């Protein structure tokens, strides 16, 4: 009898852990990882700010550009980060339009690799202005590379 109870508890713990992995993967791929981490009150590494920009749809980027995201007021994420994400969403849309490419192409070519590089380097703490500068540099480097014959 004890073994049956223990096995059910282990199964419940495993399924709970599996649900958490699925939830985190889904949030990551949908560009909503910051929301998930912010809602859990965990500290946000720098790459998380790029997630919405690297994975959000064209319409989601338009919404971010029009109005900064609203993370929980008590999470410690000041309005500067919210404005940085909003500004970058606008810039991403502008670069894509200027280059005559889809936002998704720009995301796949530039933003996802940058996000993965930041994750790999474990970039934790960076000022919003430094973050914006890094993203702008790779965006415009891509535009410059495409304009060369």
N, C-alpha and C positions, 0 to 999 in steps of 0.2 A: 504494500500500500504506500509506504513512504517513497519507494522508487517511482511510482506513478505520479505522485504529487511533485516530486523533484523534476521529473522529465517534463511535466506540463509547465513548471516554472522556467526551466531552461528553454523550452520552446517559446514561451511568451517573451523571455528576455531576448532570444535570437530574433524573433519576428519584430520586436520593438527596435532592435538595432538595425535590422534590414529596412524597416520603414524610415528610420532616420537617414540612412544612406540614400534611399530613393528620394526622400524629401530634399536632401541637400543637393543631390545630382540634378533633380528637376529644377530647383531654384537656380542653380548655377547655370544650366543650359538655357534657362528662360531669361537670364539677366536680372534675376531677383535675389541674388545671394546676399547683397547688403541688407535687404529687408529681413531675410531669415536670420542673419547674424545679429543685426541690430535688435530684432525682436527678442532674441535670446539674451541680450545684454552683454554679449561677448565683445572684446576689443576687435576693431576692424583693421586688418592689415591693409597696406596701401593698394594692393591689387584689387581688393574688393570694390573700390570706387570705380574701377574700369569695367567691372563685370556688366553693369547695365548698358554701358556704351558698346561693349564688344558683342553682346548677345541680344540686345533689345531689338525689336522690330522697327521698321521705318516709322510707324505710327507712335511707338513708344518713345523713340528718340525725339520726334516732333513734340510730344507731350513734355518730355524732360526739358527741351529747349524753351518751351513756352512758359513752363513753371518749374522751378527747382523741386526736386523730390523732397518729401517731408518725412524725415526720420524722427524717431521719438525725441521729444525735447529733453528728456532726462538721460539720453544715451551718451551725451558728451560730444556729439557731432555738431559742431557749430555751423552756422549759416554759411560760412566761407566754403566748406566742402560742398554744400548743397548748390551754391552758386557756381562752383568750379565744374561740377557735373553738368549743370544746365548749360554753361558756356561751351563746354566741350561737345555736348550733344548738338548744339547749334553749328559749331565748327565742322563736325563730322558730316553733317548734312550739306553744308556749303561746299566742302572739298569734294564730296561725292557728286554733287550737282555740277561743279566746275570741271571735274574730270569726265563727266558724262558716264558715270558708272553707278550701279546700284549700291546703296548703303551696305547691303550684305556682302558685296564683293570687297569693299573697303574694310569691313569688319574682319573678313576672313584673311585678307592679305596683310593687314596692318595691326588691327587692334587685338585680335585673338593671340597672335604671336607675342605682342607686347605684354598682354595679360599673363601668358604662360611664362615669359621671361621674368616678370616681376614675382610670380609665384615661386619659380625655381630659385631665384636669388633671395627669397624670403624677405622681400622689401617690407618692412613693418611700419616704420615711422618716417613720414616725409611731409613736408609742408604742402598745403594745397597749391601754392604757386609753383613749387618744384614739380609737382605732379602734372599740373597743367602744361608747364614748359616741356616736360618729357613727352607727353602725348602730342602736343603741337609739333615738336621736332619730328617725330616719326610720321605724322600726317603729312607734313609739308615736304619731307624727304621723299615720300611716296609720290606726291604730286610732281616734284622736281624730276624724279626718275622717269615718270611717265611722259613728261614733256620733252625729254631729250630724244633726238633722232636715233 
